[in-house]
Each structure stands twice: as structure tokens, then as C-alpha cells.
Amino acid sequence: MPILGVGRALVRWSQNSSMLGVMKLSPSLLLVFLISLSSMGWSNSPSSTKSPVYRYLETATLQGQGRLTFWGFDVYDARYYVADPKGQNGFALEIQYIRSFKGQDLAKRTIDEMSRQGVSEKQRGVWLQSLEKIFPDIASGDTLIGVHLPDKGTMFLHNGKLVGEIPGDAFAKAFFGIWLDERTSAPKLRTALIASRCPPALIAANCPNP
């Protein structure tokens, strides 16, 4: 999931950006274009409003945050919250997207990334069916949050609204491990998220938190 359908987005971006080389913009149109780019960057910056995470994890603290880039293109910003230092009372990952993606593409990419965690093909197939029903199409600026609560499972929020949940620690370990396990495909983002501390005990039970 760390690179979630980026290939298609880059193709669209390349096709659109190639047009800029042949367009002759007047100064006024150029100003409008630059303002629109500036506003895009502003809308995708972390919001100052309180995260919906706190509705489910009242004692949550932001442990770390970072941005995923792919081939120099910004994809999304991620923030990792824990209810306690070891995440035993719950934890959450909040992703704010900078690019748009289809829900089915997100689901398939998520399942592909789970193979790094050693999840069997049969189990990935079961979870794929669940995620395809849960993940909505994502527009630039949208947020998708995964919240893990012990004995309850993982809940998903799209722009703050509950859109589905999957029970069990096994799914939570595989899903959040995409970002937090040492086998992640995005090690720099993982380092930013855990911020010199440990992943939740569910993922790294033997990691000694400082």
C-alpha cells in the first residue's frame, strides 16, 4: 500500500504536464495557474482541526508523521497515533492523500503489500474481498484512517466517517505492518512514523521502547 496505484497517477500526470510545454500562457493565465498549484499544496497540508482518531482513542498521542514520495512525486501524508507507548490500548494510522485513487486499486495494492508480511495467498484473497467493499474512491485531500482497538479489530474511516471494519489481530498485524513492520517497502516513511521508538507490540512484541 505505500505506493498505492501510483503508476496510473504518474501516467495521467505525465500526459497532462507534457501539454504545458506547448501552451503559451498569458501573464494573467500564468498567475491563475500558479495560484491554483499553491492552493493545491495548501489543501493537502495537515489540517489544524482535531483528528477523528481521538473519537476512538481518547488518550492518543501523535508519535510520528511523514510523507510518501514515489519517483519524486508526493503521494500522501501519514500520521501514526498510539493510545500508550506500546500501542497495547490501541493505535491508528491516518493517511491524507495528495493524489486520487480508485478504491479497488487501493485494496489490491494493500493485499500485494501484505505478502511481505508472510500472509498466505488464501488469506489475502479473503481480505481482498473485504477491502474492496470497504475502500472508497479517493480524491486529492481525502483522508483514510485505520484504527485498531484490542479485542475489536480494525475500523476504517473515510473523511471521518466509519466505512467498515475487519475483526481480528491477524488482519491488524498484516495491515499496519505494511507501514510499521521492518519488512516494509517504505523504510524511510516507517522511520518517520515510529520516530525512534517502537511499532505497536502487536507488530514488534520484543522491541524495547526507550
CYANA upper distance limits for C-alpha pairs under 8 A (distance plus 0.5 A):
  1 MET  CA    106 LEU  CA      7.36
  1 MET  CA    109 ARG  CA      5.55
  1 MET  CA    110 THR  CA      4.82
  1 MET  CA    111 ILE  CA      8.18
  1 MET  CA    112 ASP  CA      8.05
  1 MET  CA    113 GLU  CA      6.22
  1 MET  CA    178 ILE  CA      7.27
  2 PRO  CA     68 LEU  CA      7.67
  2 PRO  CA    113 GLU  CA      8.44
  2 PRO  CA    178 ILE  CA      7.76
  2 PRO  CA    179 TRP  CA      7.56
  2 PRO  CA    185 SER  CA      7.51
  2 PRO  CA    186 ALA  CA      6.91
  3 ILE  CA     68 LEU  CA      8.30
  3 ILE  CA     70 PHE  CA      7.51
  3 ILE  CA     75 VAL  CA      8.05
  3 ILE  CA    109 ARG  CA      8.28
  4 LEU  CA    101 PHE  CA      8.30
  4 LEU  CA    105 ASP  CA      7.50
  4 LEU  CA    106 LEU  CA      6.06
  4 LEU  CA    109 ARG  CA      5.98
  4 LEU  CA    110 THR  CA      7.81
  5 GLY  CA      9 ALA  CA      7.43
  5 GLY  CA    101 PHE  CA      7.28
  5 GLY  CA    105 ASP  CA      6.47
  5 GLY  CA    106 LEU  CA      7.24
  5 GLY  CA    109 ARG  CA      7.36
  6 VAL  CA     10 LEU  CA      6.59
  6 VAL  CA     70 PHE  CA      8.00
  6 VAL  CA     75 VAL  CA      7.95
  7 GLY  CA     11 VAL  CA      6.87
  8 ARG  CA     12 ARG  CA      6.91
  9 ALA  CA     13 TRP  CA      6.61
  9 ALA  CA     99 ARG  CA      7.83
  9 ALA  CA    100 SER  CA      8.01
  9 ALA  CA    101 PHE  CA      8.22
 10 LEU  CA     14 SER  CA      6.42
 11 VAL  CA     15 GLN  CA      6.69
 12 ARG  CA     16 ASN  CA      6.72
 13 TRP  CA     17 SER  CA      6.39
 14 SER  CA     18 SER  CA      6.49
 15 GLN  CA     19 MET  CA      7.53
 16 ASN  CA     20 LEU  CA      7.84
 17 SER  CA     21 GLY  CA      7.97
 18 SER  CA     22 VAL  CA      8.22
 19 MET  CA     23 MET  CA      6.90
 25 LEU  CA     29 LEU  CA      6.20
 25 LEU  CA     30 LEU  CA      6.06
 26 SER  CA     30 LEU  CA      6.49
 27 PRO  CA     31 LEU  CA      6.66
 28 SER  CA     32 VAL  CA      6.88
 29 LEU  CA     33 PHE  CA      6.63
 30 LEU  CA     34 LEU  CA      6.68
 31 LEU  CA     35 ILE  CA      6.64
 32 VAL  CA     36 SER  CA      6.66
 33 PHE  CA     37 LEU  CA      6.90
 34 LEU  CA     38 SER  CA      6.72
 35 ILE  CA     39 SER  CA      6.64
 36 SER  CA     40 MET  CA      6.70
 37 LEU  CA     41 GLY  CA      6.96
 38 SER  CA     42 TRP  CA      6.81
 39 SER  CA     43 SER  CA      6.57
 40 MET  CA     44 ASN  CA      6.92
 41 GLY  CA     45 SER  CA      7.02
 43 SER  CA    141 GLY  CA      6.98
 44 ASN  CA     96 GLN  CA      7.74
 44 ASN  CA     97 TYR  CA      7.82
 44 ASN  CA     98 ILE  CA      6.48
 44 ASN  CA    140 SER  CA      8.06
 44 ASN  CA    141 GLY  CA      5.83
 46 PRO  CA     77 ASP  CA      8.31
 46 PRO  CA     96 GLN  CA      8.23
 50 LYS  CA     54 TYR  CA      8.07
 52 PRO  CA     56 TYR  CA      8.08
 52 PRO  CA    160 GLY  CA      6.10
 53 VAL  CA     57 LEU  CA      6.54
 53 VAL  CA     60 ALA  CA      8.16
 53 VAL  CA     81 TYR  CA      8.43
 53 VAL  CA     92 ALA  CA      7.40
 53 VAL  CA     94 GLU  CA      8.42
 53 VAL  CA    145 ILE  CA      8.16
 53 VAL  CA    147 VAL  CA      7.71
 54 TYR  CA     58 GLU  CA      5.37
 54 TYR  CA     59 THR  CA      7.84
 54 TYR  CA     60 ALA  CA      6.85
 56 TYR  CA    147 VAL  CA      8.18
 57 LEU  CA     83 ALA  CA      6.52
 57 LEU  CA     90 GLY  CA      7.37
 57 LEU  CA     91 PHE  CA      7.99
 58 GLU  CA     83 ALA  CA      7.93
 59 THR  CA     83 ALA  CA      5.63
 59 THR  CA     84 ASP  CA      7.89
 60 ALA  CA     81 TYR  CA      6.40
 60 ALA  CA     82 VAL  CA      5.64
 60 ALA  CA     83 ALA  CA      4.59
 60 ALA  CA     84 ASP  CA      7.55
 60 ALA  CA     91 PHE  CA      8.02
 61 THR  CA     81 TYR  CA      5.91
 61 THR  CA     82 VAL  CA      6.10
 61 THR  CA     83 ALA  CA      6.90
 61 THR  CA     84 ASP  CA      8.33
 62 LEU  CA     79 ARG  CA      7.55
 62 LEU  CA     80 TYR  CA      6.47
 62 LEU  CA     81 TYR  CA      4.98
 62 LEU  CA     82 VAL  CA      7.20
 63 GLN  CA     79 ARG  CA      8.30
 63 GLN  CA     80 TYR  CA      6.25
 63 GLN  CA     81 TYR  CA      6.00
 63 GLN  CA     82 VAL  CA      7.14
 63 GLN  CA    193 LEU  CA      7.19
 63 GLN  CA    194 ILE  CA      6.83
 63 GLN  CA    195 ALA  CA      7.05
 64 GLY  CA     79 ARG  CA      6.47
 64 GLY  CA     80 TYR  CA      5.95
 64 GLY  CA     81 TYR  CA      7.87
 64 GLY  CA    192 ALA  CA      6.29
 64 GLY  CA    193 LEU  CA      4.53
 64 GLY  CA    194 ILE  CA      6.09
 64 GLY  CA    195 ALA  CA      5.86
 65 GLN  CA     77 ASP  CA      7.89
 65 GLN  CA     78 ALA  CA      6.01
 65 GLN  CA     79 ARG  CA      4.76
 65 GLN  CA     80 TYR  CA      6.63
 65 GLN  CA    189 LEU  CA      8.47
 65 GLN  CA    192 ALA  CA      6.18
 65 GLN  CA    193 LEU  CA      5.29
 66 GLY  CA     77 ASP  CA      6.31
 66 GLY  CA     78 ALA  CA      5.96
 66 GLY  CA     79 ARG  CA      7.19
 66 GLY  CA    189 LEU  CA      6.28
 66 GLY  CA    192 ALA  CA      5.93
 66 GLY  CA    193 LEU  CA      6.76
 67 ARG  CA     74 ASP  CA      7.73
 67 ARG  CA     75 VAL  CA      7.96
 67 ARG  CA     76 TYR  CA      6.31
 67 ARG  CA     77 ASP  CA      4.82
 67 ARG  CA     78 ALA  CA      6.58
 67 ARG  CA    189 LEU  CA      7.23
 68 LEU  CA     74 ASP  CA      6.72
 68 LEU  CA     75 VAL  CA      6.10
 68 LEU  CA     76 TYR  CA      6.04
 68 LEU  CA     77 ASP  CA      6.83
 68 LEU  CA     78 ALA  CA      8.17
 68 LEU  CA    186 ALA  CA      8.39
 68 LEU  CA    189 LEU  CA      6.93
 69 THR  CA     73 PHE  CA      5.71
 69 THR  CA     74 ASP  CA      4.92
 69 THR  CA     75 VAL  CA      5.97
 69 THR  CA     76 TYR  CA      7.98
 70 PHE  CA     74 ASP  CA      7.08
 70 PHE  CA     75 VAL  CA      7.42
 74 ASP  CA     98 ILE  CA      7.18
 74 ASP  CA     99 ARG  CA      8.44
 75 VAL  CA     97 TYR  CA      6.86
 75 VAL  CA     98 ILE  CA      5.80
 75 VAL  CA     99 ARG  CA      6.32
 76 TYR  CA     95 ILE  CA      7.00
 76 TYR  CA     96 GLN  CA      6.04
 76 TYR  CA     97 TYR  CA      4.79
 76 TYR  CA     98 ILE  CA      5.51
 76 TYR  CA     99 ARG  CA      7.67
 77 ASP  CA     95 ILE  CA      6.16
 77 ASP  CA     96 GLN  CA      5.69
 77 ASP  CA     97 TYR  CA      6.97
 77 ASP  CA     98 ILE  CA      8.08
 78 ALA  CA     93 LEU  CA      7.38
 78 ALA  CA     94 GLU  CA      6.09
 78 ALA  CA     95 ILE  CA      4.98
 78 ALA  CA     96 GLN  CA      6.94
 78 ALA  CA    193 LEU  CA      8.16
 79 ARG  CA     93 LEU  CA      6.21
 79 ARG  CA     94 GLU  CA      5.59
 79 ARG  CA     95 ILE  CA      7.02
 79 ARG  CA    193 LEU  CA      7.13
 80 TYR  CA     91 PHE  CA      8.04
 80 TYR  CA     92 ALA  CA      6.40
 80 TYR  CA     93 LEU  CA      5.18
 80 TYR  CA     94 GLU  CA      6.98
 80 TYR  CA    193 LEU  CA      6.25
 80 TYR  CA    194 ILE  CA      7.93
 81 TYR  CA     91 PHE  CA      5.99
 81 TYR  CA     92 ALA  CA      5.59
 81 TYR  CA     93 LEU  CA      6.84
 82 VAL  CA     86 LYS  CA      8.02
 82 VAL  CA     87 GLY  CA      5.68
 82 VAL  CA     89 ASN  CA      8.48
 82 VAL  CA     90 GLY  CA      6.78
 82 VAL  CA     91 PHE  CA      4.79
 82 VAL  CA     92 ALA  CA      7.01
 82 VAL  CA    200 PRO  CA      8.45
 83 ALA  CA     87 GLY  CA      6.26
 83 ALA  CA     88 GLN  CA      8.03
 83 ALA  CA     89 ASN  CA      6.16
 83 ALA  CA     90 GLY  CA      5.87
 83 ALA  CA     91 PHE  CA      6.31
 84 ASP  CA     88 GLN  CA      7.16
 84 ASP  CA     89 ASN  CA      6.86
 84 ASP  CA     90 GLY  CA      8.03
 85 PRO  CA    200 PRO  CA      8.50
 85 PRO  CA    209 ASN  CA      7.87
 86 LYS  CA    198 CYS  CA      7.67
 86 LYS  CA    199 PRO  CA      7.76
 86 LYS  CA    200 PRO  CA      5.60
 86 LYS  CA    201 ALA  CA      6.06
 86 LYS  CA    209 ASN  CA      7.80
 87 GLY  CA     91 PHE  CA      5.97
 87 GLY  CA    199 PRO  CA      8.26
 87 GLY  CA    200 PRO  CA      5.15
 87 GLY  CA    201 ALA  CA      6.82
 87 GLY  CA    202 LEU  CA      8.39
 88 GLN  CA    150 PRO  CA      7.78
 88 GLN  CA    200 PRO  CA      7.35
 88 GLN  CA    201 ALA  CA      6.94
 88 GLN  CA    202 LEU  CA      8.02
 89 ASN  CA    149 LEU  CA      7.25
 89 ASN  CA    150 PRO  CA      6.84
 90 GLY  CA    147 VAL  CA      7.90
 90 GLY  CA    148 HIS  CA      5.91
 90 GLY  CA    149 LEU  CA      5.21
 90 GLY  CA    150 PRO  CA      6.65
 91 PHE  CA    147 VAL  CA      6.52
 91 PHE  CA    148 HIS  CA      5.98
 91 PHE  CA    149 LEU  CA      7.59
 91 PHE  CA    200 PRO  CA      8.00
 92 ALA  CA    145 ILE  CA      7.53
 92 ALA  CA    146 GLY  CA      6.01
 92 ALA  CA    147 VAL  CA      4.75
 92 ALA  CA    148 HIS  CA      6.52
 93 LEU  CA    145 ILE  CA      6.20
 93 LEU  CA    146 GLY  CA      5.84
 93 LEU  CA    147 VAL  CA      7.11
 93 LEU  CA    176 PHE  CA      8.21
 94 GLU  CA    143 THR  CA      7.37
 94 GLU  CA    144 LEU  CA      6.54
 94 GLU  CA    145 ILE  CA      4.85
 94 GLU  CA    146 GLY  CA      7.02
 95 ILE  CA    143 THR  CA      5.92
 95 ILE  CA    144 LEU  CA      5.79
 95 ILE  CA    145 ILE  CA      6.60
 96 GLN  CA    141 GLY  CA      6.61
 96 GLN  CA    142 ASP  CA      6.22
 96 GLN  CA    143 THR  CA      4.79
 96 GLN  CA    144 LEU  CA      7.09
 97 TYR  CA    138 ILE  CA      8.10
 97 TYR  CA    139 ALA  CA      7.83
 97 TYR  CA    140 SER  CA      5.97
 97 TYR  CA    141 GLY  CA      5.84
 97 TYR  CA    142 ASP  CA      6.13
 97 TYR  CA    143 THR  CA      6.72
 98 ILE  CA    140 SER  CA      5.31
 98 ILE  CA    141 GLY  CA      6.25
 98 ILE  CA    142 ASP  CA      8.47
 99 ARG  CA    138 ILE  CA      8.50
 99 ARG  CA    139 ALA  CA      7.12
 99 ARG  CA    140 SER  CA      5.17
 99 ARG  CA    141 GLY  CA      8.12
100 SER  CA    137 ASP  CA      8.20
100 SER  CA    138 ILE  CA      5.72
100 SER  CA    139 ALA  CA      4.84
100 SER  CA    140 SER  CA      5.49
101 PHE  CA    105 ASP  CA      7.34
101 PHE  CA    106 LEU  CA      7.45
101 PHE  CA    137 ASP  CA      6.49
101 PHE  CA    138 ILE  CA      5.56
101 PHE  CA    139 ALA  CA      7.17
102 LYS  CA    106 LEU  CA      6.97
102 LYS  CA    136 PRO  CA      7.69
102 LYS  CA    137 ASP  CA      4.96
102 LYS  CA    138 ILE  CA      6.65
103 GLY  CA    107 ALA  CA      6.79
103 GLY  CA    132 GLU  CA      7.31
103 GLY  CA    135 PHE  CA      5.43
103 GLY  CA    136 PRO  CA      5.11
103 GLY  CA    137 ASP  CA      4.74
103 GLY  CA    138 ILE  CA      7.11
104 GLN  CA    108 LYS  CA      6.69
104 GLN  CA    132 GLU  CA      6.00
104 GLN  CA    135 PHE  CA      7.60
104 GLN  CA    136 PRO  CA      8.38
104 GLN  CA    137 ASP  CA      8.21
105 ASP  CA    109 ARG  CA      6.56
106 LEU  CA    110 THR  CA      6.52
106 LEU  CA    135 PHE  CA      7.64
107 ALA  CA    111 ILE  CA      6.84
107 ALA  CA    128 LEU  CA      6.80
107 ALA  CA    131 LEU  CA      5.90
107 ALA  CA    132 GLU  CA      6.05
107 ALA  CA    135 PHE  CA      7.15
108 LYS  CA    112 ASP  CA      6.71
108 LYS  CA    128 LEU  CA      7.22
108 LYS  CA    132 GLU  CA      8.44
109 ARG  CA    113 GLU  CA      6.73
110 THR  CA    114 MET  CA      6.92
110 THR  CA    175 PHE  CA      8.04
110 THR  CA    178 ILE  CA      8.38
111 ILE  CA    115 SER  CA      7.46
111 ILE  CA    124 ARG  CA      6.46
111 ILE  CA    127 TRP  CA      8.04
111 ILE  CA    128 LEU  CA      6.78
112 ASP  CA    116 ARG  CA      8.44
113 GLU  CA    117 GLN  CA      8.22
113 GLU  CA    178 ILE  CA      6.73
113 GLU  CA    185 SER  CA      8.35
114 MET  CA    118 GLY  CA      7.52
114 MET  CA    119 VAL  CA      6.57
114 MET  CA    124 ARG  CA      7.99
114 MET  CA    174 ALA  CA      6.38
114 MET  CA    175 PHE  CA      7.25
114 MET  CA    177 GLY  CA      8.37
114 MET  CA    178 ILE  CA      6.93
115 SER  CA    119 VAL  CA      5.83
115 SER  CA    120 SER  CA      7.73
115 SER  CA    121 GLU  CA      8.31
115 SER  CA    124 ARG  CA      8.42
116 ARG  CA    178 ILE  CA      8.40
116 ARG  CA    183 ARG  CA      6.96
116 ARG  CA    184 THR  CA      7.75
117 GLN  CA    174 ALA  CA      6.58
117 GLN  CA    177 GLY  CA      7.57
117 GLN  CA    178 ILE  CA      8.10
117 GLN  CA    181 ASP  CA      8.46
117 GLN  CA    183 ARG  CA      7.55
119 VAL  CA    123 GLN  CA      7.09
119 VAL  CA    124 ARG  CA      7.00
119 VAL  CA    174 ALA  CA      7.76
120 SER  CA    124 ARG  CA      6.67
121 GLU  CA    125 GLY  CA      6.71
122 LYS  CA    126 VAL  CA      7.11
123 GLN  CA    127 TRP  CA      6.83
124 ARG  CA    128 LEU  CA      6.43
125 GLY  CA    129 GLN  CA      7.07
126 VAL  CA    130 SER  CA      7.34
127 TRP  CA    131 LEU  CA      6.66
127 TRP  CA    171 PHE  CA      8.48
128 LEU  CA    132 GLU  CA      6.54
129 GLN  CA    133 LYS  CA      7.16
130 SER  CA    134 ILE  CA      6.92
130 SER  CA    166 ILE  CA      8.14
131 LEU  CA    135 PHE  CA      6.25
134 ILE  CA    156 PHE  CA      8.23
134 ILE  CA    163 VAL  CA      6.48
134 ILE  CA    164 GLY  CA      5.91
134 ILE  CA    165 GLU  CA      8.26
135 PHE  CA    163 VAL  CA      8.17
136 PRO  CA    158 HIS  CA      8.14
138 ILE  CA    142 ASP  CA      6.68
142 ASP  CA    158 HIS  CA      7.88
142 ASP  CA    159 ASN  CA      6.51
143 THR  CA    157 LEU  CA      8.42
143 THR  CA    158 HIS  CA      6.36
143 THR  CA    159 ASN  CA      5.52
143 THR  CA    160 GLY  CA      8.12
144 LEU  CA    156 PHE  CA      7.48
144 LEU  CA    157 LEU  CA      6.15
144 LEU  CA    158 HIS  CA      5.23
144 LEU  CA    159 ASN  CA      6.85
144 LEU  CA    160 GLY  CA      8.40
145 ILE  CA    155 MET  CA      8.46
145 ILE  CA    156 PHE  CA      6.02
145 ILE  CA    157 LEU  CA      5.47
145 ILE  CA    158 HIS  CA      7.06
145 ILE  CA    160 GLY  CA      8.29
146 GLY  CA    154 THR  CA      6.86
146 GLY  CA    155 MET  CA      6.15
146 GLY  CA    156 PHE  CA      5.21
146 GLY  CA    157 LEU  CA      7.10
147 VAL  CA    154 THR  CA      5.91
147 VAL  CA    155 MET  CA      5.65
147 VAL  CA    156 PHE  CA      6.99
148 HIS  CA    152 LYS  CA      8.10
148 HIS  CA    153 GLY  CA      6.11
148 HIS  CA    154 THR  CA      4.89
148 HIS  CA    155 MET  CA      6.98
148 HIS  CA    172 ALA  CA      7.22
149 LEU  CA    153 GLY  CA      6.08
149 LEU  CA    154 THR  CA      6.99
150 PRO  CA    169 ASP  CA      8.21
151 ASP  CA    168 GLY  CA      7.65
151 ASP  CA    169 ASP  CA      8.22
152 LYS  CA    167 PRO  CA      6.48
152 LYS  CA    168 GLY  CA      7.38
153 GLY  CA    165 GLU  CA      7.62
153 GLY  CA    166 ILE  CA      6.34
153 GLY  CA    167 PRO  CA      4.52
153 GLY  CA    168 GLY  CA      5.35
153 GLY  CA    169 ASP  CA      6.72
153 GLY  CA    171 PHE  CA      8.41
153 GLY  CA    172 ALA  CA      7.28
154 THR  CA    165 GLU  CA      5.96
154 THR  CA    166 ILE  CA      5.84
154 THR  CA    167 PRO  CA      6.63
154 THR  CA    168 GLY  CA      8.06
154 THR  CA    171 PHE  CA      8.31
154 THR  CA    172 ALA  CA      6.62
155 MET  CA    162 LEU  CA      7.68
155 MET  CA    163 VAL  CA      8.38
155 MET  CA    164 GLY  CA      6.50
155 MET  CA    165 GLU  CA      4.72
155 MET  CA    166 ILE  CA      7.12
156 PHE  CA    162 LEU  CA      6.36
156 PHE  CA    163 VAL  CA      6.28
156 PHE  CA    164 GLY  CA      5.96
156 PHE  CA    165 GLU  CA      6.38
157 LEU  CA    161 LYS  CA      5.46
157 LEU  CA    162 LEU  CA      4.87
157 LEU  CA    163 VAL  CA      6.11
157 LEU  CA    164 GLY  CA      7.95
158 HIS  CA    162 LEU  CA      6.97
158 HIS  CA    163 VAL  CA      6.92
166 ILE  CA    171 PHE  CA      7.82
167 PRO  CA    171 PHE  CA      7.82
168 GLY  CA    172 ALA  CA      7.28
169 ASP  CA    173 LYS  CA      6.49
169 ASP  CA    202 LEU  CA      8.19
170 ALA  CA    174 ALA  CA      6.87
171 PHE  CA    175 PHE  CA      6.41
172 ALA  CA    176 PHE  CA      6.35
172 ALA  CA    177 GLY  CA      8.30
173 LYS  CA    177 GLY  CA      6.10
173 LYS  CA    202 LEU  CA      6.74
173 LYS  CA    203 ILE  CA      6.20
174 ALA  CA    178 ILE  CA      7.13
176 PHE  CA    180 LEU  CA      6.56
176 PHE  CA    181 ASP  CA      8.13
177 GLY  CA    181 ASP  CA      4.84
177 GLY  CA    182 GLU  CA      8.48
177 GLY  CA    183 ARG  CA      8.48
177 GLY  CA    184 THR  CA      7.56
177 GLY  CA    203 ILE  CA      7.06
178 ILE  CA    183 ARG  CA      8.33
178 ILE  CA    184 THR  CA      5.92
178 ILE  CA    185 SER  CA      8.05
179 TRP  CA    184 THR  CA      6.19
179 TRP  CA    185 SER  CA      8.33
179 TRP  CA    186 ALA  CA      7.41
179 TRP  CA    187 PRO  CA      8.48
179 TRP  CA    189 LEU  CA      7.92
179 TRP  CA    190 ARG  CA      6.17
180 LEU  CA    184 THR  CA      7.31
180 LEU  CA    190 ARG  CA      6.04
180 LEU  CA    193 LEU  CA      8.18
180 LEU  CA    194 ILE  CA      7.87
180 LEU  CA    199 PRO  CA      6.38
180 LEU  CA    203 ILE  CA      8.07
181 ASP  CA    190 ARG  CA      8.33
181 ASP  CA    199 PRO  CA      7.81
181 ASP  CA    203 ILE  CA      6.99
181 ASP  CA    204 ALA  CA      8.02
182 GLU  CA    187 PRO  CA      7.78
182 GLU  CA    190 ARG  CA      8.43
183 ARG  CA    187 PRO  CA      8.47
184 THR  CA    190 ARG  CA      7.99
186 ALA  CA    190 ARG  CA      6.87
187 PRO  CA    191 THR  CA      6.72
188 LYS  CA    192 ALA  CA      6.93
189 LEU  CA    193 LEU  CA      6.69
190 ARG  CA    194 ILE  CA      6.70
191 THR  CA    195 ALA  CA      6.35
191 THR  CA    196 SER  CA      7.48
194 ILE  CA    198 CYS  CA      6.42
194 ILE  CA    199 PRO  CA      6.58
197 ARG  CA    209 ASN  CA      6.18
197 ARG  CA    210 PRO  CA      7.13
198 CYS  CA    204 ALA  CA      7.83
198 CYS  CA    207 CYS  CA      6.54
198 CYS  CA    208 PRO  CA      7.59
198 CYS  CA    209 ASN  CA      6.12
199 PRO  CA    203 ILE  CA      6.82
199 PRO  CA    204 ALA  CA      6.47
199 PRO  CA    207 CYS  CA      8.26
200 PRO  CA    204 ALA  CA      6.71
200 PRO  CA    205 ALA  CA      7.90
201 ALA  CA    205 ALA  CA      4.66
201 ALA  CA    206 ASN  CA      7.91
201 ALA  CA    207 CYS  CA      8.04
